[in-house]
Amino acid sequence: MLRLNFLLIAIVLASALGAVASQHKARKLFSELEREQERMRSLEVEWGQLQLEQSTWAAHARIEKIARERLRMKPPAAGQVLAVEAAK
């Protein structure tokens, strides 16, 4: 009977330690999940800002202004334009 009691106590202790370890691991993983979700949200915000910046840098009016001012480009005269049709 004494051995059975010790065996049951050992099983209960092992079960309790397993439950504590399991809860600790679950809380740790949940904390990590929260951190990664926050990182995901900040990366989404940064992605939106980068897309906005890209659209600003690639705007047609901006490209045309740079071409005229920095590169001294101008549209070709009417006589300088040739239309080429693709062979079918």
C-alpha positions in Angstrom: 0.0 0.0 0.0 2.8 2.4 0.8 4.5 1.7 -2.6 1.2 2.4 -4.3 0.9 5.7 -2.5 4.5 6.7 -3.5 3.8 5.6 -7.1 0.6 7.7 -7.2 2.4 10.7 -5.7 5.2 10.4 -8.2 2.6 10.2 -11.1 0.8 13.3 -9.7 4.0 15.3 -9.4 5.1 14.3 -12.9 1.7 15.3 -14.2 1.8 18.6 -12.4 5.3 19.4 -13.6 4.3 18.5 -17.2 1.3 20.8 -16.9 3.4 23.7 -15.7 6.0 23.1 -18.4 3.3 23.0 -21.0 1.7 26.2 -19.8 5.0 27.9 -19.7 5.8 26.9 -23.3 2.3 28.0 -24.4 2.8 31.4 -22.9 6.2 31.7 -24.4 4.9 30.8 -27.8 2.0 33.2 -27.5 4.4 36.0 -26.6 6.5 35.2 -29.6 3.4 35.2 -31.8 2.4 38.6 -30.5 5.9 40.0 -31.3 5.8 38.6 -34.8 2.4 39.9 -35.5 3.5 43.4 -34.4 6.5 43.1 -36.6 4.2 42.0 -39.5 2.0 45.1 -38.9 5.1 47.4 -38.9 6.4 45.8 -42.1 3.0 46.3 -43.8 3.1 50.0 -42.8 6.6 50.3 -44.2 5.5 48.5 -47.4 2.7 50.9 -47.9 5.1 53.9 -47.4 7.5 52.4 -49.9 4.8 51.9 -52.5 3.7 55.5 -52.0 7.3 56.7 -52.4 7.8 54.6 -55.5 4.7 56.0 -57.1 5.9 59.5 -56.3 9.4 58.9 -57.7 7.9 57.3 -60.9 5.3 60.0 -61.6 5.2 61.0 -65.3 5.3 64.7 -64.5 8.4 64.3 -62.3 10.2 62.2 -64.9 9.4 64.7 -67.6 10.6 67.6 -65.5 13.9 65.9 -64.8 14.4 65.1 -68.4 13.8 68.7 -69.4 15.8 70.3 -66.6 18.8 68.0 -65.9 19.1 66.2 -69.2 18.0 69.1 -71.4 15.7 66.8 -73.4 12.9 68.1 -75.5 10.1 66.5 -77.6 11.1 65.8 -81.2 9.9 68.1 -83.9 7.0 66.8 -86.1 9.4 66.0 -89.0 11.7 63.9 -86.8 9.0 61.4 -85.8 8.8 58.1 -87.8 6.0 55.6 -87.5 7.0 52.0 -88.0 4.5 49.2 -88.4 5.2 45.6 -87.5 5.3 43.1 -90.3 2.5 40.5 -90.1 
